[in-house]
């Protein structure tokens, strides 16, 4: 019942919107001068509203073929197979974009671009979030001719101010920009010297510091997943 009510309401809104677009197009867009420009802007805004309403449509009634040979949704008029560049987000409640994807191929690719499965960046309330999923591929160290193999991975990065949090299949890395002049050398890494060696297996944390002995990052190595008995 709720689905039928949603579809009927959407069809009413789309019909009213398309009638308004036809009214502007037939009466005002054929004119010239400053007035026509204003009505063209109104028509463009109505077209944006049509796109947003169309994103709510699930194309339940199928498609129809037009004179140009394109398949159009019978409800919203969306062209089948054309990518949608807009996203409708709820005002309240959790916001979900995309799905959680992992690497799939068992072979290595010649470069990162060919190995890329998914990549996305979003700026949300001043915070930047990046998700990258790729298969294995070959890369090169600067100044070396021999290629190296980059393993398959899913990398999530979060930036908030001067702090960056990096998560992948084996590592959780938190780093921040050091104060003062930019260091001219890469940071060094070391385990906590106060802990005995037998404790490091239970506390795999690696500290990073620069050449001025200033703390610039913390790495936590992820424990390998153990298979359950009988699995």
N, C-alpha and C positions, 0 to 999 in steps of 0.2 A: 504493500500500500504506500509506504514511504517513497519507494523508488518511482512508482507511477506519479505521485504528487510532485517529486523533484523534477521528473522529465516534463510533466505538463507545465510547471512553472517556468522551466528553462525555455520551452518552446514559445510560451507567451512573451517572455522578455525578448527573445530573439526576433520574433515577428514584429513587435513594437519597434525595436531598434532598427530593423531593416526598412520598415515603413518610414521612419524618420530619415534614414540615409537616402531613400528614394525621393522623399519630399525635398530635401536640400539639393540633391543632384538635378532633379527635373526643373526646379523653379529658380535656382540661384547660381549654380555653377556655370551656366551658359552665358552669364553676363560678363562684362569686362569692367575694369576699374577697381578702386579701393574696396568697394563693397563685396565684390566677388572674392577677394582675398580673405576677408573675414569669414565668409561662408565656407571657403575651402578649408580653413582651420577648424571650423566646427565639424565638417565632414571627416577630417582626419582624426579628430578626437572620438567621433562616433565609431570610426574604423578600429581604433585601439580598444574601445569598449567591446566591440564585436569579437576581437581576438581573446579578450579575457573571458567573456561569456563562453566562447567556444572551448576553452580549456576545461570547463565544467562538464562538457558533453562527453559521454562515453560511446557515442555513435551506436546506440542500441538498435536503431531502425535501419542500419545498413547504409549503403551508398547508391547513388544514381549517377549515370553517365551523362555528361553534358556534350555540347556540340563539338568542343575541342578534344573530346576523348578522355577527359579527366573524370575520376570518380569523386563525387562530392557527397559529404554526409547529408542525409535527408533532414537532419535537425539543425545543425549549426553551419553547414556549408563548407566544412574543412576539407581540403584536398587530401585524399588518401596518399600516404607515403611521404608527405612533406613534413620536415622537422619543425617542431614548435619551439620558439625562442623565448617564450614567456613562462613564468612560474607563478601560480597562485598559492599564496601562503596563508594559513589560518591566522586570524587575529589573536585567538587564545588557544592554549593547548600546545602540545609538542609540534615542532616543525620538522618535516622529513623531506629530504631531497635525495633522490636516487636510491640505489640499493647497495648492499655490502658485497663487493666483488673481490675475487682472489685470482691468482695466476692459474692458468689452465694448461699451457703447452709444456711438453716434456723436452723440447729441444731449445737450443740457444739461438738467438737472432743476431744478425750482423751488427745492429746498432740499437740504441735506446728507443728511437722513434718507432722502429718496426716492432719492438718488444712491448711497447706501451699498450696496456689494456684499458686503463681508465685514469683520468687526471682531472681534478677540479679544484677551484679556489673560490672561496667566498669571504667577503668582508661583512661581519655581522656585529653591529653595535660597537664598532671600533676594534674588534678582534678579527684577526686573519686566520683562516683555517684552510689547509691544503691536504688533499688526499691523492696519493699516487700508487697505482698498481701496475706492475710490469712483470713480464717473463724474463728469463735469463738472456743476457746479451754480452757482446764483446765490447771492451773499451780500452783506453790507452792511458798510461801515466804520462805526464808531461816529460818530454825528453827521452822517452823509451819507445823503441820500435815494436817490441813484443806486446801482443794484446793480452789483456787479463779478462777473466770471466766474472761478470757481475751476476750474482745469484738472483733468483726470483724473489720478489718481496712486495709487501704492502706497507707503505710509509704514510704516516699521519703526522702532520706538523701544525703546531698552534703557536701564534705570535701574539703576545700581549705586552705592549710597551717595549721594554728592552729585554724581555724574557722570551725564549723560544723553547718549546717542548717538542721533542722528536720521539716518535714511537714506531718501531718496526718489528719484524718477527723475532729479533734476538736482543733488542736493546731499548731501554728507556733513557733518553738523554735530555737533561735540562741544562741550558746554558744561558748566559746573560752577557750583555756588552760590558766590558771592563771600563772603569772610570779612567780619565786621563787620556793621553795620546794613544792612538791606535797601535797595538803591538806589531812589530815587524817580523815576528817569528810565530809559528804555529804553537798552540798550547801543548804542554807536557801532560802525561797521565801517570797516575800512581795509585796503588791500593792503600788503604789505611794501614800505616805501619804499626799502629798500636794493637792491631788484632793479630792473634797467632794464625799460622797457616791453616790449621784445621778449621778455624772459624770463617775463613774467607769463602769456603764452599757454601756456607749458610748466609753469608753476608757479602755477595759479589758486587761491591760498590767501588767504582773507580773515580777518583777526583781528578779534575783538570785544572791546571794553573799555568799562568804565562811566565815569561822570563823575569818578571818583577815579583814572582812568588805571590801573585794575586789570584784568588780562586775565581775561575770563569765558567765552571761547569761541573755537573755530577752525572755519572753514567751508572745505570743499574742493569746488570746482565740478567736476562730472563732465564729462568730455570727451564730445562727441556721438559716437554710434556711426556709424562709416563703413561704407558698403556695399561688399562685396567686388566686385571686377571680375568681370563676367559674371553677376552675380546678377540 
